[in-house]
């Protein structure tokens, strides 16, 4: 496992812009405005809908926006222009909306089970002027059995949703063969990956890479996991809603 260190003080939109430039992402004026609108609307709605416990501006830019974008630094070749991406359990839009802002050609589908969050996302998408973003209200287990979505996506992402043994069953049925599942995990995910090996194999996935990094100016560690879909997922998966969490494949 290769560990990436990104130690710089991180305290503003300007620093966010600078850090992205170090990874060869130069934000346009439109993209800068989109991130500013995103922050403003997130905090506004969060006053009456529970979207995030992180509300300080510098922390939102670091722990939500920057954190969501890190897969582009590490697995950039996966995020091809025009790729179809499904974000499972996106909550307030992480990681898919920051990824969409940076890569506008992505065709994004967001799956979430809570209507209030989807209402926020619908309004956010309109405010940011984003196109090719579909919102799906449902449990990942049900969506994964829906022929409209099953094995239809080049990339499926999930951030802080569940352990790998469970998350794999939520996500891999949505990935097309030769596509990728990208999991954004917290620190020290090796135990999770070990526990999830059987689930990956059963569901048609193969671990390609896992990389650790630290967020700029902090000691906070993250792990990014890249899984390739090497064979079709057996039809019985995902199982009935709630079953993967109660009885994970292991």
Residue pairs with C-beta under 8 A, 6 or more apart in sequence:
1 190
1 210
1 211
1 212
2 211
2 212
3 211
3 212
3 213
4 73
4 74
4 211
4 212
4 213
4 214
5 213
5 214
6 19
6 213
6 214
6 215
6 216
7 214
7 216
7 217
8 15
8 19
8 216
8 217
9 15
9 216
9 217
10 16
10 19
10 58
10 61
10 62
10 66
10 215
10 216
10 217
10 218
11 58
11 217
12 57
12 58
12 61
13 32
13 35
13 36
13 57
13 61
15 61
15 216
16 35
16 61
16 62
16 65
16 66
17 27
17 32
19 66
19 216
20 26
20 27
20 66
20 69
20 102
21 27
23 72
23 73
25 69
25 72
25 102
27 35
31 101
31 102
34 101
34 128
34 129
35 61
35 65
35 98
35 101
37 127
37 128
38 65
38 93
38 97
38 98
38 101
38 124
38 128
39 57
39 60
39 61
39 65
41 123
41 124
41 127
42 51
42 52
42 60
42 64
42 92
42 124
43 55
43 60
45 51
45 120
45 123
46 52
46 55
46 92
49 116
49 117
49 120
51 91
51 92
51 117
51 120
52 60
52 64
52 91
52 92
54 60
54 63
54 64
62 215
62 216
62 217
62 218
63 215
63 220
64 92
64 94
64 98
65 98
66 215
66 216
67 94
67 95
67 159
67 184
67 215
67 222
68 94
68 95
68 96
68 97
68 98
68 99
68 159
68 184
69 95
69 98
69 99
69 102
70 184
70 213
70 222
70 224
71 78
71 79
71 95
71 99
71 157
71 182
71 184
71 224
72 79
72 99
72 102
72 103
74 209
74 211
74 213
74 224
74 226
75 180
75 182
75 209
75 224
75 226
78 155
78 180
78 182
78 226
79 85
79 99
79 103
79 106
79 155
80 154
81 103
81 105
82 105
82 106
82 107
83 105
83 106
83 107
83 154
83 155
84 106
84 107
84 109
84 152
84 153
84 154
84 155
85 96
85 99
85 100
85 106
85 107
85 108
85 109
85 153
85 154
85 155
85 156
85 157
86 108
86 109
86 110
86 111
86 149
86 152
86 153
86 155
86 156
86 157
86 174
87 93
87 95
87 96
87 108
87 109
87 110
87 111
87 156
87 157
87 158
88 111
88 140
88 156
88 157
88 158
88 161
88 167
88 170
88 171
88 174
89 111
89 112
89 113
89 140
89 158
89 159
89 161
89 170
90 96
90 97
90 110
90 111
90 112
90 117
90 121
90 159
91 112
91 117
92 117
92 120
92 121
93 110
93 121
93 124
94 159
95 157
95 159
95 184
96 108
96 110
96 157
97 108
97 121
97 124
97 125
97 128
97 130
99 106
99 108
99 157
100 106
100 108
100 130
100 133
101 128
101 130
104 130
106 132
107 132
108 132
108 133
108 134
109 133
109 134
109 135
109 136
109 149
109 153
110 118
110 121
110 133
110 134
110 135
110 136
111 136
111 138
111 140
111 143
111 149
112 118
112 121
112 135
112 136
112 137
113 137
113 138
113 139
113 140
115 137
118 135
118 137
121 135
122 135
125 133
125 135
136 143
136 149
138 146
139 241
140 170
140 171
140 174
140 238
141 169
141 170
141 238
141 239
141 240
141 241
141 242
141 243
141 244
142 241
143 149
143 174
144 150
144 169
144 170
144 173
144 174
144 237
144 238
145 173
145 238
149 174
150 173
150 174
151 173
151 174
151 175
151 176
151 177
151 229
151 232
151 233
152 174
152 176
153 174
153 175
153 176
153 179
154 175
154 176
154 179
154 180
155 175
155 179
155 180
155 181
155 182
156 171
156 172
156 174
156 175
156 179
156 180
156 181
156 182
157 181
157 182
157 183
157 184
158 167
158 170
158 171
158 181
158 182
158 183
158 184
159 183
159 184
160 184
160 185
160 186
161 167
161 170
162 170
162 244
162 245
163 192
163 195
163 196
163 248
164 183
164 185
164 189
164 192
164 193
164 195
164 196
164 199
164 200
164 225
165 192
165 195
165 196
165 198
165 199
165 248
165 249
165 250
166 199
166 244
166 245
166 248
167 183
167 196
168 181
168 196
168 199
168 200
168 203
168 205
168 227
168 249
169 199
169 203
169 237
169 238
169 239
169 244
169 248
169 249
170 238
170 244
171 181
171 183
172 181
172 200
172 203
172 204
172 205
172 227
172 229
172 233
172 237
173 203
173 233
173 237
173 238
175 181
175 205
175 229
176 229
177 204
177 229
177 230
177 231
177 232
178 228
178 229
178 230
179 228
179 229
180 208
180 226
180 227
180 228
180 229
181 205
181 225
181 226
181 227
181 228
181 229
182 224
182 225
182 226
182 227
183 224
183 225
183 227
184 222
184 224
184 225
185 192
185 222
185 223
185 224
185 225
186 221
186 222
186 223
187 212
187 220
187 221
187 222
187 223
188 221
188 223
189 210
189 223
189 225
190 210
193 207
193 210
193 225
195 250
196 250
197 207
198 249
198 250
199 248
199 249
199 250
200 206
200 207
200 227
202 234
202 237
202 249
203 233
203 234
203 237
203 249
204 229
204 230
204 231
204 232
204 233
204 234
205 227
205 228
205 229
205 230
206 227
206 228
206 230
207 225
207 226
207 227
208 226
208 227
208 228
209 225
209 226
210 223
210 224
210 225
210 226
211 223
211 224
212 221
212 222
212 223
212 224
213 221
213 222
213 223
213 224
214 220
214 221
214 222
215 222
238 244
239 247
